[in-house]
Amino acid sequence: MRNDIDNALSRREFGAASMAAGVVATAGAAQAGEATVQRAVQIKTPDGVTDAVLAAPKSGGPRPGVIWYPDALGLRPAMLEMAARLASHGYAVLVVNQFYRLRPAPVWPADLNFADPDQRAALMKAMASLSHDMLTHDAKAFVAFIDQQPEVSKTAKLGAVGLCMGGAMTIRAAAAAPDRVGAGVSFHGGGLVSDDPDSPHKLVAATKAAYHIGVAADDDEKQPDAKVKMQAALEAAGRPFTQEVYSAKHGWTVPDSPVYNEAQAERGWVAMLATYKQALG
């Protein structure tokens, strides 16, 4: 894969697509809850500046904040659509570009082909480049930023949600800012349980968050002991949690995924909202 984005969406195309997604999401949000608005933001980190989008209810004052970690395909219209839906339920949602060290969004072509060895290798290399220390520094910067936004309540705890590779980032965020992050949600999270000393399941004892861990059925088949170790870690840490294996494939929650499963995705939304209602208000 080339390092530029000549073959990807142009910045103008991405902006138009993002705006369209925001309009569609806002319309849907109005039916499910409150009308929402989105604005592009930039966040300073120890390693540079990341682009991000903040989605929040259009009116009604400060709300509990949520940091949204995208899946491996990064910040794109599908993530903005999901963030707007969550915002419609009364949250200020910050969707970050976890690959900002590589380039601003869109990081990958819209038609990225996992079957192409070169494209897949580039994606995997980018994912592997994000160390625990990098993600911890990023999380602290994201927390500091979202706490400064007028849309965000300073008295309510923050939430975090991550999809795919973002699931592990959710727990790292809770460990990086335990006094602020009060709830973490992971859907088809990758790398939650490993032998690494900084494996997310080993970090939950350093957190003060409640959790919902949504596991894809095919991920569970590949690593059946992961849910057992995660449950043991959460119980040992005394953290409130729910954990569930969903009858769906990895990526089932994301509308632009080829394995999107609407019925199981809706179950996930119910679980996420219940977790946030209990832990964030």
Secondary structure, 3 states (H helix, E strand, C coil): CCCCCCCCCCHHHHHHHHHHHHHHHHHHHHHHCCCEEEEEEEEEECCEEEEEEEEEECCCCCECEEEEECCCCCCCHHHHHHHHHHHCCCCEEEEECCCCCCCCCCCCCCCCCCCCHHHHHHHHHHHHCCCHHHHHHHHHHHHHHHHCCCCECCCCCEEEEEECHHHHHHHHHHHHCCCCEEEEEEECCCCCCCCCCCCHHHHHHHCCCEEEEEEEHHHHHHCCHHHHHHHHHHHHHCCCEEEEEECCCCCCCCCCCCCCCHHHHHHHHHHHHHHHHHHCC
